[in-house]
Every structure is written in C-alpha cells, then in structure tokens.
Amino acid sequence: MSHSKLAPRLLAMTLVAASALSVTALAAPTAIRVDRDQNTTAASQAAANNPISVDASQATGQIQVTYQDANGQTQTATISAVAAQSETFARINAGGDALRVRQGPGTGYEILCKVYDGDRFPITGKTNGWYQILCNGRTGYVSADFVIVQDSQEITKPDGNGSSNDAVVNPKGQQIVEFALQYVGYPYVYGTAGPNTFDCSGFTSYVYAQFGYTLNRSSRDQVKNGVAVSKDQLQPGDLVFFSTNGSYPTHVGLYIGDGNIVHASTPQDGVKISSLDVSYYVQNYFAARRIL
C-alpha cells in the first residue's frame, strides 16, 4: 500500500521512518545540513534529492535545519516534526499484560508509556532485540519478544471480518484508510482536530474533511452522520462507535479492514491501530455508520 500521494507533512518537511530516518529539504535548496544542537559545528551535506540520515532518537520534536537557497545564501529554520510512518507495524502480543514502552532499548530505561495486546504502532527502527516505535508523538522501545511484525496490507486486508459484502468495497473508503494510517503514532490532545494532534472525533472529522465530507464534531453527534451498518457488514472507511455508558457514543474510530480500527485513543498512547476483538472494544461496541 503506497502512502506517498497522501502523506501528511509538517512545514514541508519529511521524516521518513526506516532503520535510519531521513530529512528532505525545504523549498528547493541545493544542500541541507541537520544539526542536533545549535553548538554542533560539524555538518553533513548532500544534494537536495539525497536525504540525510538522522539518528532515530531525533525523529520527533524540534529540529534545527540549515540549508542553502537557490542563490547560495545560507538559511536556517527550526521545525517541529513528527516521523512519517513506514509500512511496517509492531503488533503488541504480551499475553494479556500491559507492555512497558521504554525510552531506550533496555529494561534499565525509564518507562515512556504502556501499550496493550492488539495495539499496532509504526516501527521506526530495531536495535539489540528491541523495536523502536512511534507512540503518541514520541519514539520509544518495546522488546521484540512481545512484538509481531505486520505490514499495512496484513492489517487492512478486506476479507478478514467475515463480511459477505467484502467483494464490493468502495475504493474511496480504501483511500480514506490509506490517508488515515499515516497518522498512526501522532499525539492525542483532547479538543483538537489536526493536523498535528487529535482527539477521537477530531481525528475522524479531520480525515473525512480531506475528502470533502463534513462530519459532526463530537462522537455523540457523529453517530448521526451517514447511515447505520451492522458490525458484520463493516467496510474500510466506516465509522465505529463505542460507549462506556450504554446510552450514547463516548469514542469513535475508523474501520480499516480485517477487524481493525485506527483511532485517536487516549492521551497515553495517541493515534493507534486496535483490534475489534480486544475485550474493551467487544464489550463497549455501540454502533457503526457508513459515510460514503
């Protein structure tokens, strides 16, 4: 699945997630230099078409960029960047226990957050038996012993949820899914609707807005958009609602295929992919709506 046409970008910069991350240049520079702090005197330079590797620990946050413009003049900029995702995801498989995400590749590092079985986050690197993942706008590490590596096609394959309607998936729904997946790992902030932070309904409304659809702002009101669809007929792009009170939706996600949703989950773990088979989503399932 290619994301290149729809990739979100901050300040026209790209951080490409791989074993090493790369920075591409601002508006047509002939060279670019990335300094990890303002006191660094050494510089790496390359042609604009050749990205410069950046250590994975520098994948997010404030990055100082120095480049030459078309007139050969040195220009500088400080950007706030979030790593763009690779197409490889870490599926958490910790046997039902919460898995600690560490700030470094080892149990001696501080705990960054906790993740749970069925959660998927973009893999941005691997070192010494630990996968580096992007979680809630930050890079952290999880032991490879508790990770199943999947690519995006495994997560979104259309024939895994038992639906008799899988053969006629709306192509626009798949485009919406591809766009939404690129925000996995972005931060959750209550009351925000992108492009850099989201809450649950802010995420779904932002994604759909990029395709010309206006959704109600809250999950409680978004359930009034579109038409009702049963759980066994879900298609990519459908909105899936959950309720902790049984009366109205308290959370919403976007169905992506194979029994999975992408959603802005909580302030602890941000935008992530989850399985509808996880007990929380089974017990609190409320409704689904088709917008397309």
RAWOSUL-V163059 format. One record per backbone hydrogen bond with DSSP energy under -1.0 kcal/mol. CO is the residue of the C=O (numbers start at 1). NH is the residue of the N-H. E is the energy in kcal/mol with one decimal. If there is no record, write none. Layout:
co=CO nh=NH e=E
co=CO nh=NH e=E
This chain:
co=3 nh=6 e=-1.1
co=10 nh=13 e=-1.9
co=14 nh=24 e=-1.1
co=15 nh=84 e=-2.9
co=21 nh=54 e=-3.6
co=22 nh=16 e=-1.3
co=23 nh=52 e=-1.3
co=26 nh=29 e=-1.7
co=31 nh=68 e=-1.5
co=33 nh=66 e=-2.8
co=37 nh=40 e=-1.8
co=47 nh=50 e=-2.1
co=52 nh=23 e=-1.4
co=54 nh=21 e=-1.6
co=55 nh=58 e=-2.4
co=56 nh=59 e=-1.8
co=61 nh=81 e=-2.3
co=63 nh=79 e=-2.6
co=64 nh=35 e=-1.4
co=65 nh=77 e=-2.5
co=66 nh=33 e=-3.4
co=67 nh=75 e=-3.5
co=68 nh=30 e=-1.5
co=69 nh=72 e=-2.2
co=73 nh=69 e=-2.5
co=75 nh=67 e=-2.9
co=77 nh=65 e=-3.4
co=79 nh=63 e=-2.4
co=81 nh=61 e=-1.8
co=84 nh=17 e=-1.1
co=87 nh=152 e=-1.4
co=88 nh=123 e=-2.7
co=89 nh=150 e=-2.6
co=90 nh=121 e=-1.4
co=91 nh=148 e=-2.4
co=92 nh=118 e=-2.3
co=94 nh=97 e=-1.1
co=99 nh=115 e=-2.5
co=101 nh=112 e=-4.1
co=101 nh=113 e=-1.2
co=102 nh=141 e=-2.6
co=104 nh=106 e=-2.1
co=106 nh=109 e=-1.4
co=110 nh=103 e=-2.3
co=113 nh=101 e=-3.4
co=115 nh=99 e=-3.2
co=116 nh=119 e=-2.3
co=119 nh=92 e=-2.8
co=120 nh=273 e=-1.6
co=121 nh=90 e=-3.2
co=122 nh=134 e=-1.7
co=125 nh=132 e=-3.1
co=127 nh=130 e=-1.5
co=129 nh=144 e=-2.7
co=130 nh=127 e=-2.7
co=131 nh=142 e=-2.4
co=132 nh=124 e=-3.0
co=133 nh=140 e=-2.3
co=135 nh=138 e=-1.5
co=138 nh=135 e=-3.2
co=140 nh=133 e=-2.8
co=141 nh=102 e=-2.9
co=142 nh=131 e=-2.8
co=143 nh=146 e=-1.8
co=144 nh=147 e=-1.3
co=146 nh=93 e=-2.7
co=148 nh=91 e=-3.0
co=150 nh=89 e=-3.8
co=151 nh=155 e=-1.3
co=152 nh=156 e=-1.7
co=163 nh=166 e=-1.0
co=165 nh=168 e=-1.5
co=166 nh=169 e=-1.0
co=170 nh=174 e=-1.3
co=171 nh=175 e=-1.9
co=172 nh=176 e=-2.2
co=173 nh=177 e=-2.1
co=174 nh=178 e=-2.5
co=175 nh=179 e=-2.2
co=176 nh=180 e=-2.6
co=177 nh=181 e=-2.5
co=180 nh=183 e=-2.0
co=181 nh=184 e=-1.5
co=183 nh=186 e=-2.4
co=185 nh=137 e=-4.2
co=186 nh=271 e=-2.6
co=187 nh=198 e=-1.7
co=189 nh=192 e=-1.6
co=192 nh=199 e=-1.8
co=197 nh=194 e=-2.9
co=198 nh=189 e=-2.0
co=199 nh=203 e=-2.4
co=200 nh=204 e=-1.7
co=201 nh=205 e=-2.4
co=202 nh=206 e=-2.0
co=203 nh=207 e=-2.5
co=204 nh=208 e=-2.2
co=205 nh=209 e=-1.9
co=206 nh=210 e=-1.3
co=208 nh=211 e=-1.6
co=208 nh=213 e=-2.1
co=209 nh=212 e=-1.6
co=218 nh=222 e=-2.8
co=219 nh=223 e=-1.2
co=221 nh=224 e=-1.8
co=222 nh=225 e=-1.9
co=227 nh=290 e=-3.3
co=230 nh=233 e=-1.7
co=231 nh=234 e=-1.2
co=235 nh=238 e=-2.2
co=238 nh=255 e=-3.1
co=239 nh=289 e=-2.3
co=240 nh=253 e=-2.5
co=241 nh=286 e=-2.9
co=241 nh=287 e=-1.2
co=242 nh=250 e=-3.1
co=242 nh=251 e=-1.5
co=251 nh=242 e=-2.4
co=253 nh=240 e=-2.6
co=254 nh=262 e=-2.4
co=255 nh=237 e=-2.9
co=257 nh=260 e=-1.4
co=259 nh=276 e=-3.1
co=260 nh=256 e=-2.6
co=261 nh=274 e=-2.6
co=262 nh=254 e=-2.6
co=263 nh=265 e=-1.0
co=263 nh=272 e=-2.6
co=266 nh=270 e=-2.3
co=270 nh=265 e=-2.3
co=271 nh=185 e=-2.6
co=272 nh=263 e=-2.4
co=273 nh=120 e=-2.0
co=274 nh=261 e=-2.7
co=275 nh=278 e=-1.4
co=278 nh=282 e=-2.0
co=279 nh=283 e=-3.0
co=280 nh=284 e=-1.7
co=284 nh=243 e=-2.7
co=287 nh=241 e=-3.3
co=288 nh=229 e=-1.8
co=289 nh=239 e=-2.7
co=290 nh=227 e=-2.0
